[in-house]
Amino acid sequence: MTVKEAKRIVREFDENKLPTQDDIFMFTEALSFLIETEHNPRDMMYLGGYYYELRNFDLALKYYEMATAMDYDEAYECLGYIWYYGRTGERDYKKAFEYFSKMKEKGNLVAAYKVADMYKNGYYVEKSYDTYCEIIENLYIKIKKLTNVFDPIPEICTRLASIRTEQGRTEEAVNLYLTAKRVLAQRIRYNAFFGNLNIMKWLIDDLYELIEFDGEFFDFYDLYYLLKSPHKITFMLGRSRLSLESVDEEGEIAVCFEGKWYRSRDDFFAQASVKGEKLTAMYDRLSGFEVTE
């Protein structure tokens, strides 16, 4: 394999919506070759991120640590997540705090809200809700003018919404959740990463603790609310009407979409597709949502 061939394989994989196992094997081999040949930390982060999304956290850790050995900033943030959540089986809040703090000092907004979380929860540092609130309030000022869907707008808005709820400022909280939902939906279109889907699920759950669900007017991501209990739902994709059903099976809610079963609402949102295209990638083309039962 040559560098030119490896880069071609990686480029073609990026454009492939339905990669086969052979495609995946060649992609990982090509990136591994580029890493060994060119020692580019961006390639290390790419491969580490790929394994992280697959929840192969041991390999993700390997490549993130390779990138930090080259003092690549983005890798410190990712290692913070590895140790904060104990992705490889061991939590280390000291390491997480050190990595997040290092990047917070460099202006990294993601690292900053994770430092805030550590003060909120008392992880490694003394618990301080006031410090948490202060950091989040300051971060919200910084994100107000940001427009990139991959900026941490939803993460910061949902945290501030929770603070506003505690303060009894419900209308502000609702508007913050709606902003987070709009931006996050656009982000998920490009990257249906399990972390993004979890944020959407949690914000929908929190939003409908504050407002009444409108069964006459709802959209694709509001299905997170409906699929918590048994329902039959239809919606349109172009001229095709699609059917969806959530069923209680011994206390667990399973989901059936167009005859295919999913174990949970999480599985449905992560996997459901039409003709090889995920619903999350076409959410804005789905319309006419209706609860039929």
Phi and psi restraints in degrees (value plus and minus 20) as a CYANA .aco file:
   2 THR   PHI    -125.2   -85.2
   2 THR   PSI     145.7   185.7
   3 VAL   PHI     -79.5   -39.5
   3 VAL   PSI     -61.3   -21.3
   4 LYS   PHI     -82.5   -42.5
   4 LYS   PSI     -64.0   -24.0
   5 GLU   PHI     -84.4   -44.4
   5 GLU   PSI     -61.8   -21.8
   6 ALA   PHI     -82.5   -42.5
   6 ALA   PSI     -62.8   -22.8
   7 LYS   PHI     -86.4   -46.4
   7 LYS   PSI     -54.5   -14.5
   8 ARG   PHI     -85.1   -45.1
   8 ARG   PSI     -63.2   -23.2
   9 ILE   PHI     -81.5   -41.5
   9 ILE   PSI     -64.1   -24.1
  10 VAL   PHI     -84.2   -44.2
  10 VAL   PSI     -63.9   -23.9
  11 ARG   PHI     -82.5   -42.5
  11 ARG   PSI     -63.8   -23.8
  12 GLU   PHI     -87.6   -47.6
  12 GLU   PSI     -53.8   -13.8
  13 PHE   PHI     -85.4   -45.4
  13 PHE   PSI     -60.1   -20.1
  14 ASP   PHI     -78.7   -38.7
  14 ASP   PSI     -52.0   -12.0
  15 GLU   PHI    -112.3   -72.3
  15 GLU   PSI     -24.1    15.9
  16 ASN   PHI    -112.6   -72.6
  16 ASN   PSI      91.7   131.7
  17 LYS   PHI     -97.7   -57.7
  17 LYS   PSI     -43.2    -3.2
  18 LEU   PHI    -150.4  -110.4
  18 LEU   PSI      48.9    88.9
  19 PRO   PHI     -88.2   -48.2
  19 PRO   PSI     122.7   162.7
  20 THR   PHI    -105.0   -65.0
  20 THR   PSI     153.1   193.1
  21 GLN   PHI     -81.8   -41.8
  21 GLN   PSI     -55.2   -15.2
  22 ASP   PHI     -85.1   -45.1
  22 ASP   PSI     -60.3   -20.3
  23 ASP   PHI     -81.4   -41.4
  23 ASP   PSI     -63.6   -23.6
  24 ILE   PHI     -84.2   -44.2
  24 ILE   PSI     -63.2   -23.2
  25 PHE   PHI     -79.9   -39.9
  25 PHE   PSI     -66.9   -26.9
  26 MET   PHI     -85.4   -45.4
  26 MET   PSI     -57.2   -17.2
  27 PHE   PHI     -81.8   -41.8
  27 PHE   PSI     -69.8   -29.8
  28 THR   PHI     -86.9   -46.9
  28 THR   PSI     -55.9   -15.9
  29 GLU   PHI     -85.9   -45.9
  29 GLU   PSI     -61.0   -21.0
  30 ALA   PHI     -85.1   -45.1
  30 ALA   PSI     -64.7   -24.7
  31 LEU   PHI     -85.9   -45.9
  31 LEU   PSI     -60.5   -20.5
  32 SER   PHI     -79.8   -39.8
  32 SER   PSI     -60.8   -20.8
  33 PHE   PHI     -83.4   -43.4
  33 PHE   PSI     -64.0   -24.0
  34 LEU   PHI     -83.2   -43.2
  34 LEU   PSI     -59.0   -19.0
  35 ILE   PHI     -83.4   -43.4
  35 ILE   PSI     -65.2   -25.2
  36 GLU   PHI     -88.3   -48.3
  36 GLU   PSI     -49.6    -9.6
  37 THR   PHI    -109.8   -69.8
  37 THR   PSI     -65.4   -25.4
  38 GLU   PHI    -125.7   -85.7
  38 GLU   PSI     -37.5     2.5
  39 HIS   PHI      36.4    76.4
  39 HIS   PSI      19.9    59.9
  40 ASN   PHI    -109.4   -69.4
  40 ASN   PSI      99.8   139.8
  41 PRO   PHI     -82.6   -42.6
  41 PRO   PSI     -43.3    -3.3
  42 ARG   PHI     -85.0   -45.0
  42 ARG   PSI     -58.4   -18.4
  43 ASP   PHI     -86.4   -46.4
  43 ASP   PSI     -57.9   -17.9
  44 MET   PHI     -82.2   -42.2
  44 MET   PSI     -62.6   -22.6
  45 MET   PHI     -88.0   -48.0
  45 MET   PSI     -57.2   -17.2
  46 TYR   PHI     -82.5   -42.5
  46 TYR   PSI     -68.4   -28.4
  47 LEU   PHI     -89.9   -49.9
  47 LEU   PSI     -58.9   -18.9
  48 GLY   PHI     -81.7   -41.7
  48 GLY   PSI     -62.2   -22.2
  49 GLY   PHI     -85.9   -45.9
  49 GLY   PSI     -56.9   -16.9
  50 TYR   PHI     -81.3   -41.3
  50 TYR   PSI     -65.9   -25.9
  51 TYR   PHI     -88.5   -48.5
  51 TYR   PSI     -52.6   -12.6
  52 TYR   PHI     -82.8   -42.8
  52 TYR   PSI     -64.1   -24.1
  53 GLU   PHI     -84.2   -44.2
  53 GLU   PSI     -49.9    -9.9
  54 LEU   PHI    -101.0   -61.0
  54 LEU   PSI     -22.4    17.6
  55 ARG   PHI      45.6    85.6
  55 ARG   PSI       4.0    44.0
  56 ASN   PHI    -112.2   -72.2
  56 ASN   PSI      58.2    98.2
  57 PHE   PHI     -94.4   -54.4
  57 PHE   PSI     -45.6    -5.6
  58 ASP   PHI     -83.4   -43.4
  58 ASP   PSI     -64.0   -24.0
  59 LEU   PHI     -91.1   -51.1
  59 LEU   PSI     -55.5   -15.5
  60 ALA   PHI     -79.5   -39.5
  60 ALA   PSI     -66.2   -26.2
  61 LEU   PHI     -77.8   -37.8
  61 LEU   PSI     -63.4   -23.4
  62 LYS   PHI     -75.9   -35.9
  62 LYS   PSI     -68.5   -28.5
  63 TYR   PHI     -97.4   -57.4
  63 TYR   PSI     -52.2   -12.2
  64 TYR   PHI     -83.5   -43.5
  64 TYR   PSI     -62.0   -22.0
  65 GLU   PHI     -87.0   -47.0
  65 GLU   PSI     -54.0   -14.0
  66 MET   PHI     -81.4   -41.4
  66 MET   PSI     -60.2   -20.2
  67 ALA   PHI     -90.6   -50.6
  67 ALA   PSI     -56.7   -16.7
  68 THR   PHI     -88.1   -48.1
  68 THR   PSI     -49.3    -9.3
  69 ALA   PHI     -81.4   -41.4
  69 ALA   PSI     -40.0     0.0
  70 MET   PHI    -123.4   -83.4
  70 MET   PSI      -7.4    32.6
  71 ASP   PHI      37.0    77.0
  71 ASP   PSI      24.0    64.0
  72 TYR   PHI    -109.9   -69.9
  72 TYR   PSI      97.3   137.3
  73 ASP   PHI     -73.9   -33.9
  73 ASP   PSI     -67.9   -27.9
  74 GLU   PHI     -76.7   -36.7
  74 GLU   PSI     -50.7   -10.7
  75 ALA   PHI     -87.1   -47.1
  75 ALA   PSI     -51.6   -11.6
  76 TYR   PHI     -84.6   -44.6
  76 TYR   PSI     -62.2   -22.2
  77 GLU   PHI     -79.6   -39.6
  77 GLU   PSI     -65.1   -25.1
  78 CYS   PHI     -85.9   -45.9
  78 CYS   PSI     -58.5   -18.5
  79 LEU   PHI     -85.5   -45.5
  79 LEU   PSI     -54.1   -14.1
  80 GLY   PHI     -77.2   -37.2
  80 GLY   PSI     -63.1   -23.1
  81 TYR   PHI     -85.3   -45.3
  81 TYR   PSI     -61.9   -21.9
  82 ILE   PHI     -74.9   -34.9
  82 ILE   PSI     -67.7   -27.7
  83 TRP   PHI    -102.0   -62.0
  83 TRP   PSI     -50.8   -10.8
  84 TYR   PHI     -83.6   -43.6
  84 TYR   PSI     -65.1   -25.1
  85 TYR   PHI    -114.4   -74.4
  85 TYR   PSI     -21.6    18.4
  86 GLY   PHI      41.6    81.6
  86 GLY   PSI      22.7    62.7
  87 ARG   PHI     -81.0   -41.0
  87 ARG   PSI     -49.0    -9.0
  88 THR   PHI    -118.0   -78.0
  88 THR   PSI      -7.5    32.5
  89 GLY   PHI      86.2   126.2
  89 GLY   PSI     -23.6    16.4
  90 GLU   PHI    -160.2  -120.2
  90 GLU   PSI     103.6   143.6
  91 ARG   PHI    -106.0   -66.0
  91 ARG   PSI     120.8   160.8
  92 ASP   PHI    -161.4  -121.4
  92 ASP   PSI      70.8   110.8
  93 TYR   PHI     -87.8   -47.8
  93 TYR   PSI     -48.1    -8.1
  94 LYS   PHI     -82.6   -42.6
  94 LYS   PSI     -69.1   -29.1
  95 LYS   PHI     -82.1   -42.1
  95 LYS   PSI     -64.0   -24.0
  96 ALA   PHI     -78.5   -38.5
  96 ALA   PSI     -67.1   -27.1
  97 PHE   PHI     -83.4   -43.4
  97 PHE   PSI     -61.1   -21.1
  98 GLU   PHI     -84.5   -44.5
  98 GLU   PSI     -63.4   -23.4
  99 TYR   PHI     -86.4   -46.4
  99 TYR   PSI     -67.2   -27.2
 100 PHE   PHI     -84.0   -44.0
 100 PHE   PSI     -61.5   -21.5
 101 SER   PHI     -84.3   -44.3
 101 SER   PSI     -59.2   -19.2
 102 LYS   PHI     -77.0   -37.0
 102 LYS   PSI     -64.2   -24.2
 103 MET   PHI     -99.3   -59.3
 103 MET   PSI     -51.4   -11.4
 104 LYS   PHI     -79.5   -39.5
 104 LYS   PSI     -61.3   -21.3
 105 GLU   PHI     -84.5   -44.5
 105 GLU   PSI     -42.6    -2.6
 106 LYS   PHI    -112.2   -72.2
 106 LYS   PSI     -14.0    26.0
 107 GLY   PHI      70.6   110.6
 107 GLY   PSI      -7.7    32.3
 108 ASN   PHI     -94.0   -54.0
 108 ASN   PSI      97.3   137.3
 109 LEU   PHI     -90.6   -50.6
 109 LEU   PSI     -56.1   -16.1
 110 VAL   PHI     -83.7   -43.7
 110 VAL   PSI     -69.1   -29.1
 111 ALA   PHI     -79.1   -39.1
 111 ALA   PSI     -55.4   -15.4
 112 ALA   PHI     -85.4   -45.4
 112 ALA   PSI     -63.6   -23.6
 113 TYR   PHI     -93.5   -53.5
 113 TYR   PSI     -44.0    -4.0
 114 LYS   PHI     -93.1   -53.1
 114 LYS   PSI     -55.7   -15.7
 115 VAL   PHI     -81.1   -41.1
 115 VAL   PSI     -62.6   -22.6
 116 ALA   PHI     -78.1   -38.1
 116 ALA   PSI     -64.6   -24.6
 117 ASP   PHI     -78.0   -38.0
 117 ASP   PSI     -57.9   -17.9
 118 MET   PHI     -88.1   -48.1
 118 MET   PSI     -54.8   -14.8
 119 TYR   PHI     -89.7   -49.7
 119 TYR   PSI     -58.0   -18.0
 120 LYS   PHI     -81.8   -41.8
 120 LYS   PSI     -62.7   -22.7
 121 ASN   PHI    -112.4   -72.4
 121 ASN   PSI     -30.9     9.1
 122 GLY   PHI      52.1    92.1
 122 GLY   PSI      14.7    54.7
 123 TYR   PHI    -108.7   -68.7
 123 TYR   PSI      91.5   131.5
 124 TYR   PHI      52.6    92.6
 124 TYR   PSI     -57.2   -17.2
 125 VAL   PHI    -123.6   -83.6
 125 VAL   PSI     144.8   184.8
 126 GLU   PHI     -87.1   -47.1
 126 GLU   PSI     113.5   153.5
 127 LYS   PHI     -81.3   -41.3
 127 LYS   PSI     109.7   149.7
 128 SER   PHI    -171.4  -131.4
 128 SER   PSI      81.0   121.0
 129 TYR   PHI     -86.5   -46.5
 129 TYR   PSI     -52.9   -12.9
 130 ASP   PHI     -83.5   -43.5
 130 ASP   PSI     -62.3   -22.3
 131 THR   PHI     -84.3   -44.3
 131 THR   PSI     -61.8   -21.8
 132 TYR   PHI     -76.5   -36.5
 132 TYR   PSI     -70.9   -30.9
 133 CYS   PHI     -82.0   -42.0
 133 CYS   PSI     -61.4   -21.4
 134 GLU   PHI     -82.1   -42.1
 134 GLU   PSI     -64.3   -24.3
 135 ILE   PHI     -83.9   -43.9
 135 ILE   PSI     -65.4   -25.4
 136 ILE   PHI     -85.9   -45.9
 136 ILE   PSI     -61.1   -21.1
 137 GLU   PHI     -79.6   -39.6
 137 GLU   PSI     -63.7   -23.7
 138 ASN   PHI     -87.3   -47.3
 138 ASN   PSI     -56.8   -16.8
 139 LEU   PHI     -87.4   -47.4
 139 LEU   PSI     -56.0   -16.0
 140 TYR   PHI     -82.3   -42.3
 140 TYR   PSI     -58.2   -18.2
 141 ILE   PHI     -80.0   -40.0
 141 ILE   PSI     -57.8   -17.8
 142 LYS   PHI     -93.2   -53.2
 142 LYS   PSI     -49.7    -9.7
 143 ILE   PHI    -112.1   -72.1
 143 ILE   PSI     -27.3    12.7
 144 LYS   PHI     -75.1   -35.1
 144 LYS   PSI     -55.5   -15.5
 145 LYS   PHI    -121.1   -81.1
 145 LYS   PSI     -15.3    24.7
 146 LEU   PHI     -98.0   -58.0
 146 LEU   PSI     127.0   167.0
 147 THR   PHI    -147.8  -107.8
 147 THR   PSI     -31.5     8.5
 148 ASN   PHI     -92.8   -52.8
 148 ASN   PSI     107.1   147.1
 149 VAL   PHI     -85.9   -45.9
 149 VAL   PSI     -35.8     4.2
 150 PHE   PHI    -112.6   -72.6
 150 PHE   PSI     -21.5    18.5
 151 ASP   PHI     -91.9   -51.9
 151 ASP   PSI     133.3   173.3
 152 PRO   PHI     -97.6   -57.6
 152 PRO   PSI      26.0    66.0
 153 ILE   PHI     -85.3   -45.3
 153 ILE   PSI     -69.6   -29.6
 154 PRO   PHI     -82.9   -42.9
 154 PRO   PSI     -60.0   -20.0
 155 GLU   PHI     -83.7   -43.7
 155 GLU   PSI     -61.1   -21.1
 156 ILE   PHI     -97.4   -57.4
 156 ILE   PSI     -59.4   -19.4
 157 CYS   PHI     -82.5   -42.5
 157 CYS   PSI     -61.3   -21.3
 158 THR   PHI     -87.8   -47.8
 158 THR   PSI     -55.2   -15.2
 159 ARG   PHI     -87.4   -47.4
 159 ARG   PSI     -62.7   -22.7
 160 LEU   PHI     -88.0   -48.0
 160 LEU   PSI     -54.2   -14.2
 161 ALA   PHI     -80.7   -40.7
 161 ALA   PSI     -61.3   -21.3
 162 SER   PHI     -84.0   -44.0
 162 SER   PSI     -59.8   -19.8
 163 ILE   PHI     -83.0   -43.0
 163 ILE   PSI     -65.3   -25.3
 164 ARG   PHI     -83.2   -43.2
 164 ARG   PSI     -55.7   -15.7
 165 THR   PHI     -82.5   -42.5
 165 THR   PSI     -63.9   -23.9
 166 GLU   PHI     -81.2   -41.2
 166 GLU   PSI     -52.9   -12.9
 167 GLN   PHI    -102.2   -62.2
 167 GLN   PSI     -24.4    15.6
 168 GLY   PHI      60.2   100.2
 168 GLY   PSI      -6.3    33.7
 169 ARG   PHI    -117.5   -77.5
 169 ARG   PSI      50.0    90.0
 170 THR   PHI     -83.8   -43.8
 170 THR   PSI     -63.5   -23.5
 171 GLU   PHI     -80.4   -40.4
 171 GLU   PSI     -62.5   -22.5
 172 GLU   PHI     -83.7   -43.7
 172 GLU   PSI     -61.2   -21.2
 173 ALA   PHI     -80.8   -40.8
 173 ALA   PSI     -65.1   -25.1
 174 VAL   PHI     -81.0   -41.0
 174 VAL   PSI     -65.2   -25.2
 175 ASN   PHI     -82.9   -42.9
 175 ASN   PSI     -56.6   -16.6
 176 LEU   PHI     -86.7   -46.7
 176 LEU   PSI     -62.0   -22.0
 177 TYR   PHI     -83.1   -43.1
 177 TYR   PSI     -60.1   -20.1
 178 LEU   PHI     -87.2   -47.2
 178 LEU   PSI     -57.3   -17.3
 179 THR   PHI     -83.3   -43.3
 179 THR   PSI     -65.9   -25.9
 180 ALA   PHI     -80.3   -40.3
 180 ALA   PSI     -61.9   -21.9
 181 LYS   PHI     -82.5   -42.5
 181 LYS   PSI     -65.1   -25.1
 182 ARG   PHI     -81.8   -41.8
 182 ARG   PSI     -67.8   -27.8
 183 VAL   PHI     -89.1   -49.1
 183 VAL   PSI     -61.1   -21.1
 184 LEU   PHI     -86.6   -46.6
 184 LEU   PSI     -57.0   -17.0
 185 ALA   PHI     -79.6   -39.6
 185 ALA   PSI     -60.3   -20.3
 186 GLN   PHI     -87.5   -47.5
 186 GLN   PSI     -57.7   -17.7
 187 ARG   PHI     -85.9   -45.9
 187 ARG   PSI     -64.1   -24.1
 188 ILE   PHI     -84.8   -44.8
 188 ILE   PSI     -49.0    -9.0
 189 ARG   PHI     -73.9   -33.9
 189 ARG   PSI     -58.3   -18.3
 190 TYR   PHI    -112.3   -72.3
 190 TYR   PSI     -46.3    -6.3
 191 ASN   PHI    -169.0  -129.0
 191 ASN   PSI      77.7   117.7
 192 ALA   PHI    -104.6   -64.6
 192 ALA   PSI      28.6    68.6
 193 PHE   PHI     -82.7   -42.7
 193 PHE   PSI     121.3   161.3
 194 PHE   PHI     -79.9   -39.9
 194 PHE   PSI     -50.9   -10.9
 195 GLY   PHI     -85.2   -45.2
 195 GLY   PSI     -60.7   -20.7
 196 ASN   PHI     -84.8   -44.8
 196 ASN   PSI     -60.9   -20.9
 197 LEU   PHI     -86.0   -46.0
 197 LEU   PSI     -57.7   -17.7
 198 ASN   PHI     -83.5   -43.5
 198 ASN   PSI     -62.1   -22.1
 199 ILE   PHI     -80.5   -40.5
 199 ILE   PSI     -63.0   -23.0
 200 MET   PHI     -82.0   -42.0
 200 MET   PSI     -64.9   -24.9
 201 LYS   PHI     -79.9   -39.9
 201 LYS   PSI     -67.5   -27.5
 202 TRP   PHI     -85.9   -45.9
 202 TRP   PSI     -59.0   -19.0
 203 LEU   PHI     -90.8   -50.8
 203 LEU   PSI     -54.8   -14.8
 204 ILE   PHI     -85.1   -45.1
 204 ILE   PSI     -63.8   -23.8
 205 ASP   PHI     -79.0   -39.0
 205 ASP   PSI     -64.2   -24.2
 206 ASP   PHI     -90.6   -50.6
 206 ASP   PSI     -58.1   -18.1
 207 LEU   PHI     -79.5   -39.5
 207 LEU   PSI     -64.4   -24.4
 208 TYR   PHI    -104.9   -64.9
 208 TYR   PSI     -13.3    26.7
 209 GLU   PHI    -102.0   -62.0
 209 GLU   PSI     -40.2    -0.2
 210 LEU   PHI    -122.2   -82.2
 210 LEU   PSI     -49.8    -9.8
 211 ILE   PHI    -149.4  -109.4
 211 ILE   PSI     140.4   180.4
 212 GLU   PHI    -101.2   -61.2
 212 GLU   PSI     117.3   157.3
 213 PHE   PHI     -89.3   -49.3
 213 PHE   PSI     113.6   153.6
 214 ASP   PHI    -119.4   -79.4
 214 ASP   PSI      81.9   121.9
 215 GLY   PHI     -89.7   -49.7
 215 GLY   PSI     -30.0    10.0
 216 GLU   PHI    -113.1   -73.1
 216 GLU   PSI     -36.9     3.1
 217 PHE   PHI    -166.5  -126.5
 217 PHE   PSI      82.0   122.0
 218 PHE   PHI    -171.3  -131.3
 218 PHE   PSI     147.6   187.6
 219 ASP   PHI    -144.8  -104.8
 219 ASP   PSI    -192.6  -152.6
 220 PHE   PHI     -76.5   -36.5
 220 PHE   PSI     -68.0   -28.0
 221 TYR   PHI     -95.5   -55.5
 221 TYR   PSI     -35.9     4.1
 222 ASP   PHI     -88.0   -48.0
 222 ASP   PSI     -33.8     6.2
 223 LEU   PHI     -81.1   -41.1
 223 LEU   PSI     -43.1    -3.1
 224 TYR   PHI     -76.0   -36.0
 224 TYR   PSI     -56.7   -16.7
 225 TYR   PHI     -92.3   -52.3
 225 TYR   PSI     -67.4   -27.4
 226 LEU   PHI     -88.5   -48.5
 226 LEU   PSI     -55.1   -15.1
 227 LEU   PHI     -98.3   -58.3
 227 LEU   PSI     -14.4    25.6
 228 LYS   PHI     -97.8   -57.8
 228 LYS   PSI     -34.8     5.2
 229 SER   PHI    -163.2  -123.2
 229 SER   PSI     147.5   187.5
 230 PRO   PHI     -83.6   -43.6
 230 PRO   PSI     106.7   146.7
 231 HIS   PHI    -172.1  -132.1
 231 HIS   PSI     136.7   176.7
 232 LYS   PHI    -138.3   -98.3
 232 LYS   PSI     111.1   151.1
 233 ILE   PHI    -157.2  -117.2
 233 ILE   PSI     123.7   163.7
 234 THR   PHI    -145.9  -105.9
 234 THR   PSI     136.3   176.3
 235 PHE   PHI    -177.8  -137.8
 235 PHE   PSI     147.2   187.2
 236 MET   PHI    -126.8   -86.8
 236 MET   PSI     121.6   161.6
 237 LEU   PHI    -146.3  -106.3
 237 LEU   PSI      84.1   124.1
 238 GLY   PHI      43.0    83.0
 238 GLY   PSI    -142.0  -102.0
 239 ARG   PHI    -118.4   -78.4
 239 ARG   PSI     -17.4    22.6
 240 SER   PHI    -115.6   -75.6
 240 SER   PSI     111.2   151.2
 241 ARG   PHI    -116.3   -76.3
 241 ARG   PSI     106.3   146.3
 242 LEU   PHI    -128.6   -88.6
 242 LEU   PSI     130.2   170.2
 243 SER   PHI    -138.5   -98.5
 243 SER   PSI     124.2   164.2
 244 LEU   PHI    -160.8  -120.8
 244 LEU   PSI     119.7   159.7
 245 GLU   PHI    -163.8  -123.8
 245 GLU   PSI     116.6   156.6
 246 SER   PHI    -131.1   -91.1
 246 SER   PSI     115.5   155.5
 247 VAL   PHI    -151.1  -111.1
 247 VAL   PSI     116.2   156.2
 248 ASP   PHI    -102.8   -62.8
 248 ASP   PSI      95.7   135.7
 249 GLU   PHI    -138.4   -98.4
 249 GLU   PSI      75.1   115.1
 250 GLU   PHI      35.3    75.3
 250 GLU   PSI      26.6    66.6
 251 GLY   PHI      69.2   109.2
 251 GLY   PSI     -26.8    13.2
 252 GLU   PHI    -132.9   -92.9
 252 GLU   PSI     118.1   158.1
 253 ILE   PHI    -112.6   -72.6
 253 ILE   PSI      96.6   136.6
 254 ALA   PHI    -122.1   -82.1
 254 ALA   PSI     138.0   178.0
 255 VAL   PHI    -145.5  -105.5
 255 VAL   PSI     113.5   153.5
 256 CYS   PHI    -136.5   -96.5
 256 CYS   PSI     102.3   142.3
 257 PHE   PHI    -143.2  -103.2
 257 PHE   PSI      96.6   136.6
 258 GLU   PHI      30.8    70.8
 258 GLU   PSI      23.0    63.0
 259 GLY   PHI      66.2   106.2
 259 GLY   PSI     -26.5    13.5
 260 LYS   PHI    -125.5   -85.5
 260 LYS   PSI     114.6   154.6
 261 TRP   PHI    -116.4   -76.4
 261 TRP   PSI     122.7   162.7
 262 TYR   PHI    -146.5  -106.5
 262 TYR   PSI     123.3   163.3
 263 ARG   PHI     -87.6   -47.6
 263 ARG   PSI     -44.8    -4.8
 264 SER   PHI    -180.0  -140.0
 264 SER   PSI     152.9   192.9
 265 ARG   PHI     -85.3   -45.3
 265 ARG   PSI     -51.6   -11.6
 266 ASP   PHI     -80.6   -40.6
 266 ASP   PSI     -67.3   -27.3
 267 ASP   PHI     -83.6   -43.6
 267 ASP   PSI     -59.5   -19.5
 268 PHE   PHI     -79.4   -39.4
 268 PHE   PSI     -71.0   -31.0
 269 PHE   PHI     -87.9   -47.9
 269 PHE   PSI     -50.2   -10.2
 270 ALA   PHI     -97.6   -57.6
 270 ALA   PSI     -49.1    -9.1
 271 GLN   PHI    -141.9  -101.9
 271 GLN   PSI     -46.4    -6.4
 272 ALA   PHI     -78.6   -38.6
 272 ALA   PSI     114.8   154.8
 273 SER   PHI    -167.3  -127.3
 273 SER   PSI     145.6   185.6
 274 VAL   PHI    -150.5  -110.5
 274 VAL   PSI      99.8   139.8
 275 LYS   PHI      32.5    72.5
 275 LYS   PSI      22.8    62.8
 276 GLY   PHI      63.5   103.5
 276 GLY   PSI     -23.5    16.5
 277 GLU   PHI    -128.7   -88.7
 277 GLU   PSI     105.9   145.9
 278 LYS   PHI     -85.2   -45.2
 278 LYS   PSI     125.1   165.1
 279 LEU   PHI     -79.9   -39.9
 279 LEU   PSI     -54.9   -14.9
 280 THR   PHI     -82.5   -42.5
 280 THR   PSI     -47.3    -7.3
 281 ALA   PHI    -101.6   -61.6
 281 ALA   PSI     -33.5     6.5
 282 MET   PHI    -144.8  -104.8
 282 MET   PSI       1.0    41.0
 283 TYR   PHI     -73.6   -33.6
 283 TYR   PSI     -54.1   -14.1
 284 ASP   PHI    -100.4   -60.4
 284 ASP   PSI     -24.4    15.6
 285 ARG   PHI    -120.7   -80.7
 285 ARG   PSI     -19.3    20.7
 286 LEU   PHI    -115.6   -75.6
 286 LEU   PSI     115.7   155.7
 287 SER   PHI    -169.5  -129.5
 287 SER   PSI     159.1   199.1
 288 GLY   PHI      42.5    82.5
 288 GLY   PSI      17.4    57.4
 289 PHE   PHI     -86.6   -46.6
 289 PHE   PSI     114.1   154.1
 290 GLU   PHI    -167.9  -127.9
 290 GLU   PSI     110.9   150.9
 291 VAL   PHI    -105.3   -65.3
 291 VAL   PSI      99.3   139.3
 292 THR   PHI    -119.6   -79.6
 292 THR   PSI     -37.2     2.8
